[in-house]
Amino acid sequence: MFIKVLMLVLFFAVMIGVGLYCRKNATDVNGFVLGGRSVGPWLTAFAYGTSYFSAVIFIGYAGQFGWKFGIASTWIGIGNALIGSLLAWLVLGRRTRIMTRHLESKTMPEFFGARFDSDLLKIVASIIVFIFLIPYTASLYNGLSRLFGMAFNIDYTVCIVIMALLTGVYVIAGGYMATAINDFIQGIVMLVGIVCVILAVLKSNGGFIAAYEALAEVNDPAASAMPGAFASFFGPDPVSLLGVVILTSLGTWGLPQMVQKFYAIKNEEAIRKGTIISTFFAIVVAGGCYFLGGFGRLYNIDIAASGYDAIIPAMIAELSPMLIAVVVILVLSASMSTLSSLVLASSSTLTLDLIRKHIIKEMDEKKQLFIMRVFIVVFIVISAVIAIVQYKSSVTFIAQLMGISWGALAGAFLAPFIYSLYWKKVTKLSVLVNFIFGSGIMVVNMLNKSIFPALLKSPINCGAFAMLAGLVIVPVVSLITPGVGKEKQDAVFSCYAKPEAHPDNRNL
């Protein structure tokens, strides 16, 4: 217990120290929200990765999908690395950085507003972000209850309050730069931690070969009639596996807190390096998490009684105290890094895109910073309260809302954002239609699954469908609706032809 407490205290002390150290970088809006747009490749890549992979992945998804798909769940991690990281950086990184600087946009709603000269798009996008990031933020606490109960035997509420308080302190103090530096530190913990845990769990099962052979002997007629399905290449349900890969990999392309990392990166060279670093991080962390979860059926767990969140804690319960402490720090790192990214995205969007000019007409830099910091506190408190209410009651609506957040955000934003970076003929109406379709279909799915075909009853598959459908909706609607105007579009896309207009773009 002494080792666990000591490591936690040291971890929290470092996080707070970084926040206080970065106060000098958070004296204006650009510095607070984007780190002055001068963040290097290592910090950006780790910020992207740690925002991507939270405790939801390690405790929830790794356990749930490892149980459902067996060792084939590793494909989810591989998809996250190749599609969610490598391809996202290659397709979005450079163009996002250049166009957002050209349009002077700091948030995704502000980007849509400036790109299409439309306050309506900016406001609608802000409302979608506000509605769906809050429950997504609350979901980060899921899974921590079992882990802290096993390691410290303390009440889950205490864990939530401590995590929320400490995250709030360093984000409020240091803004984006504090978040990025802490993400780097937390990312190192995640890399080392997941490797150590995998090796320890495999060793406790007799090594990889013995564990794999034992998994091949597991049969569950309810899941698949095929012998050895959980040790097979594509698992017992390849179609559902593909849906998970699409949602968790392609979905990052449309998430505001993920795309915002490209706004802040320093230059072209940093993008090239960041692409490699981010992909490596995702292979180790995501691939490792799902690979570990694939062996969950080797443990005697009553899923009906305990739920999927019990799987990973059961796998690590018998490890050494030092390794359990490492896992606790790992999961806290994953949760706090994503939480900080989400609350910063939420507060900046609400302040810059909804309140500024629309509710409060005149807002200087000092007032904007103050309001953003207030909203960071508000969002952290709301998410913590939601998590506690869900834990202590049977409010299933909250859990359902958390499940559709990722699909709604990515379904609404992914297609409009990609097309807006590459295609001049995207129209305001096509973007608005996709906003409504992407978020609307996920809400309908939550309220009335019965009207959907069997394949789309799952929020995961429905979210994947919303994203893919958007890739068709935006160009089709754009071709039959009036555009912004050639002069406006040429002015927007001129940023790609004139990189010398920005001193940091000379390498372009």
C-alpha positions, 0 to 999 in steps of 0.5 A: 500500500505504501508503494501505491500511495507513494507513486500516486503522490509523486504522479500528482505532484508532477502534474501540478508542477507542470501546470504551474510551470506552464502558466507563462504560456497561458496569458492569452487566448492563443497560448491558452487554447493552442499553446501559441501554435508552436508545439513540437512533434513529440508533445503533439504526437503524445497529446494526440495519442493520450487523448485518443486512448483513455481508461474507457479503452483499457478497462472497458473496450479492451475487456468487452471486445477482447471477450467478444472477439478473442485475440482478434480484438488486436485488429482494433488496436491495429486499425487505431494505429493505421487509420486513426493515427497514421492515415489521420496525420497524413490526410489531415495534419498538414492541411488542417494546420495551414487552413486553420492558421489562414482562417485564424480559427482556434476550434472546430466550430470556429473553423466551419464558421470561417470556412463557410462565412456562416454564424449558423454553422458555428453555433450548431457545431458548438451546440453539438460539441457541448451536448456530446462532449459532456457525457463523453467526458463523464465516461472517462471515469468508468472502470476506475471504480473497480480498479481503485476498489481492488488497489486501495479499497476506497470509495469510487466517489473519492477517486472521481473527486481527486482526479477531477480536482487535479486535472482541473488545477493543471489545465486551468493554470497552464492551458494547452501547453500544460496539457501537452507536457503532462500528456507526454509524461502520461504517455510514457507511463502508458507505454511502459505500463502496458508492456509490463502488464502484458508480459506479466499476464502472459507469464502468469498464464505460462507464457504466450504459447501456453496462453494462446493454446488455452484460449484456442480450447475455449468454446462458447456456443452462444458466441460461435459454433466454430471451435477455437473461435477466440484464437482465430484470425478474425474471431467469432464475429468479423462483421461486428469487429469491422464496425468497431474498427471503423468507429474507433479508428475513423471516428478520431478524424471528426472529434474536435479534441483530436483534430485540434492537435493539428491546429497547434503543431509547429511546422511541416517537419514536426508533422512528419515526425509526429506522424511516426511517433503517433503511429508507434504510440498507438501500436503499442498502447492500443494494440497492447490493450486489445491484445491483453483483453483478448485473453480475458476468457482465460479467467473465471468471470461471470459477465452477467453478474460483474459486467465487462469492466471486471475483466481487466481488473481480474487479470491484474488482481494477482500481479505484484503490488508494484505492477498494480501500482503501475496499472493504477497510474497507467489508467489514471494517466489515460483518463486524466490526459483525455479529460484535460483535452475534452474540457479544454475543447469544450470550454474554448468552444463554448466561450469563443463560438457561442458566448463571444459576440453572440451573448457578450458582444465585447470580450477582451483577451482577459475576459475570454481567458477568465470565462474559459477557466470558469467553464473548465471548472463547470465541465469538470464538475458536471462530468464528475457529478454524472459519473457519481450519479451513474455509479450510485444509481440505475440511471441507464439513460446516462450510460446510453448517452455516453455510448453514442457520444463518439458516434454523434460527434464523428458522424456530424463532423468527420465528412464536412471537415475532410471535404472542407480541407480538400474540396472547394465546392462544399456548401453550407447546406451540405455541412448543416445537413450532415450535422443534423444527420450525424448527431440525429441518427445517434439520438434516435438510435438511443431512444428507439433502436427498434426502428433500425435494422438488426445490424444498426441497433448497436450504437457502435455500428450505427456510429460507423454507419453515420460516419460513412454515410456522411462521406456520401451525403456531403458531396451529393448535397453539395452538388445540388445546392448553391455554394459559397462563391468562387471568390470566397473559396479561392481566398480560402484555398489560397493558403495552400498555394502561398506557404510563404505567407506564414513564417512557420510554413517555410518548410512547406 
